[in-house]
């Protein structure tokens, strides 16, 4: 198998397009809804949307499910647990939790591009319990401590 190859399975026999990069410079592949009937997401509500696919990611590779910027900006539709994680040992259907932060109901249609998946390497770690951590310039300052302007 070629490097950078991920096994993908359609979970039914219908013909639909597999995830793909939309441009040469795209980092994420669009995930599409695979649904029998339209799904209405009312403002401030969430829905679990199936994609009709499952993948087998290599060990030390994760799939990150992220919002599509156009849906977020124009309609307030985003991925609730962003980024959602697809673990390398998960073989079930990829599903996307969408939430409507907009003011109007939004309809998800079959094969609508609803999210994007970025594939990335990760490294597993082990914790070592210590009594003290090395100091740093920042220390424990967080949650806005660096301000909002240059």
C-alpha positions as CSV (number, residue, x, y, z in Angstrom):
1,X,0.0,0.0,0.0
2,X,1.3,3.5,-0.9
3,X,2.3,5.8,2.0
4,X,-0.4,8.2,3.0
5,X,-3.1,5.7,2.0
6,X,-6.1,5.3,4.3
7,X,-8.6,2.4,3.8
8,X,-12.2,3.7,3.5
9,X,-15.4,1.7,3.3
10,X,-18.8,2.8,2.0
11,X,-21.4,1.4,4.4
12,X,-24.1,0.8,1.7
13,X,-24.2,0.0,-2.0
14,X,-25.4,3.4,-3.1
15,X,-23.1,5.5,-5.3
16,X,-21.9,8.7,-3.7
17,X,-18.7,10.7,-3.8
18,X,-16.0,9.8,-1.3
19,X,-14.4,12.6,0.8
20,X,-11.9,14.6,-1.3
21,X,-9.8,17.7,-1.2
22,X,-11.5,20.5,-3.0
23,X,-8.4,22.4,-4.0
24,X,-4.7,21.6,-4.4
25,X,-3.9,23.5,-1.2
26,X,-6.7,22.1,0.9
27,X,-5.8,20.6,4.3
28,X,-9.2,19.1,5.0
29,X,-11.3,16.7,3.0
30,X,-15.0,17.5,2.9
31,X,-17.3,15.1,4.7
32,X,-20.9,14.8,3.3
33,X,-24.2,13.9,4.9
34,X,-25.5,10.5,4.0
35,X,-29.1,10.7,5.0
36,X,-32.4,9.3,3.6
37,X,-34.4,12.4,4.6
38,X,-33.5,16.0,5.1
39,X,-32.6,16.9,8.7
40,X,-33.8,20.3,10.1
41,X,-31.6,21.8,12.8
42,X,-33.4,24.5,14.7
43,X,-31.6,27.4,16.3
44,X,-29.7,26.2,19.4
45,X,-30.3,22.6,18.6
46,X,-27.9,19.8,17.6
47,X,-28.1,16.8,15.4
48,X,-25.9,13.7,14.7
49,X,-25.4,13.4,11.0
50,X,-24.1,10.2,9.4
51,X,-21.6,10.2,6.5
52,X,-22.1,6.7,5.2
53,X,-18.3,5.9,5.5
54,X,-15.9,4.2,7.9
55,X,-12.1,4.4,7.8
56,X,-9.1,2.4,9.0
57,X,-6.5,5.0,10.1
58,X,-2.9,3.8,10.7
59,X,-1.7,3.8,14.3
60,X,-0.4,7.2,15.4
61,X,-2.8,8.9,12.9
62,X,-6.0,10.6,13.9
63,X,-8.8,12.1,11.9
64,X,-10.0,15.5,13.1
65,X,-13.5,16.5,12.2
66,X,-13.8,20.3,11.9
67,X,-16.4,22.8,10.8
68,X,-16.7,24.2,7.3
69,X,-16.0,27.9,7.5
70,X,-18.7,28.9,5.0
71,X,-21.4,27.1,6.9
72,X,-20.2,28.7,10.2
73,X,-20.0,32.2,8.8
74,X,-23.1,32.3,6.7
75,X,-25.5,30.1,8.8
76,X,-24.0,29.6,12.2
77,X,-23.7,25.8,11.6
78,X,-20.6,24.3,13.3
79,X,-19.2,21.1,14.7
80,X,-20.2,20.9,18.3
81,X,-17.2,19.0,19.7
82,X,-14.7,20.7,17.4
83,X,-12.5,19.2,16.6
84,X,-14.1,15.8,16.8
85,X,-11.5,12.9,16.9
86,X,-11.6,9.7,14.9
87,X,-9.2,7.3,16.7
88,X,-7.1,4.9,14.7
89,X,-8.8,1.9,16.2
90,X,-12.4,3.1,15.5
91,X,-14.1,1.3,12.7
92,X,-17.7,2.6,13.0
93,X,-19.4,5.1,10.8
94,X,-18.1,8.6,10.9
95,X,-20.9,10.8,12.2
96,X,-20.8,14.6,12.7
97,X,-22.4,16.5,15.6
98,X,-23.7,19.7,14.1
99,X,-25.2,22.6,16.1
100,X,-27.1,25.6,14.8
101,X,-25.8,28.8,16.4
102,X,-27.7,30.9,13.8
103,X,-31.0,32.6,14.1
104,X,-32.9,30.5,11.5
105,X,-33.6,26.8,11.1
106,X,-31.1,25.1,8.7
107,X,-31.8,22.1,6.5
108,X,-29.2,19.4,6.0
109,X,-29.7,17.6,2.7
110,X,-28.3,14.3,1.4
111,X,-24.7,14.7,0.1
112,X,-24.4,18.2,1.5
113,X,-20.8,18.9,2.5
114,X,-21.2,19.4,6.3
115,X,-17.7,19.2,7.8
116,X,-14.1,18.6,6.9
117,X,-11.7,15.9,8.1
118,X,-8.0,16.7,8.6
119,X,-5.7,13.7,9.1
120,X,-2.7,14.3,11.5
121,X,0.0,12.4,13.3
122,X,0.0,12.3,17.0
123,X,2.3,11.0,19.7
124,X,1.2,9.1,22.8
125,X,2.9,10.1,26.0
126,X,3.3,8.9,29.6
127,X,2.9,11.1,32.6
128,X,5.6,11.2,35.3
129,X,4.4,12.5,38.6
130,X,6.7,15.2,40.1
131,X,6.4,17.5,43.1
132,X,7.4,20.7,41.2
133,X,7.5,21.8,37.5
134,X,10.3,23.9,36.0
135,X,9.4,27.6,36.0
136,X,8.8,29.6,32.8
137,X,8.4,33.2,31.8
138,X,4.6,32.8,31.5
139,X,4.1,30.8,34.6
140,X,0.5,30.1,35.4
141,X,-0.9,33.2,33.7
142,X,-3.6,32.2,31.2
143,X,-7.1,32.9,29.9
144,X,-6.4,36.2,28.2
145,X,-3.2,37.1,30.1
146,X,-1.4,38.1,26.9
147,X,-4.1,40.5,25.8
148,X,-5.9,41.0,22.5
149,X,-3.6,43.5,20.7
150,X,-0.1,43.3,19.3
